[in-house]
Amino acid sequence: MSKLTFQELLDAGVHFGHQKRKWNPAMAPYIFGEQKGIHVIDLNKTIAHLDQACAAMTQIAKSGKKVLFVATKKQAKEIVADRVKAVNMPFVTERWTGGMLTNFQTTRKSIRKMASIDKMKTDGTWETLSKRERLFKTRQREKLEKNFGSIVDMTRQPSAIFLVDILKENIALHEAKRLNIPIFAIVDTNTNPRLVDFPIPANDDATKSIAILLDQICGAIKVGLDERKNSKDKAADKEEVAAEKVVSEEQTND
């Protein structure tokens, strides 16, 4: 996976922060300066922190664990859904349901409810329901799909969480911190990077900025998934060779 250059980040507007009056002093180490009252993010720091985050993401994916991506802001929803689907990771781009992590049993219960409604349509139960009951179940299924459809394969709490905007996703942030789940996040000049384990200083509002960073993060996950698959294939090949050797020795003895 090729690393981003300083110029590519510049072209995507990753360096644009918020107005100086909106800044969070904790972001001072990541600010290069200001231009016309707007803080400018130090892209050298962005590259360094992005590299660290990508390396960690690769290891998480290689170990077979899940990363939950959260981005409910309008300009990030489609980008996150497209990129994250491609690497088969769970994501939330609609409203964050309070307790999604801290009350995970209830979350799984909602997902199982979706499955039970689907089962009704295949085992004949659906035909026994009245028209009113079918309408109720259909609407219930649509609501559950909207809120939980993208995390249906998340059978346990994620090993890490990635947030596009920690102010917007503050509930998800606090739930992850409460459960000691490692937090990766894009941190803009108006946020507190100390709340995050893997902060990536960057513009969290512009679609180009979000897209270029997500491409790198998801690319790193793909590398980890590929490495995991290759190691499994090698292990399977070794087992096959060992089995063939045993068979060959038995035939020789015969």
Secondary structure by P-SEA (a helix, b strand, c coil): cccccaaaaaaaccccccccccccccccccccccccccccccaaaaaaaaaaaaaaaaaaaaabbbbbbbbcccccaaaaaaaaaaabbbbbccccccccccaaaaaaaaaaaaaaaaaaacccccccccaaaaaaaaaaaaaaaacccccccccccccbbbbcccccaaaaaaaaaaaccbbbbbccccccccccccccccccccaaaaaaaaaaaaaaaaaaaaaaaaaaaaaaaaaaaaaaaaaaaaaaac
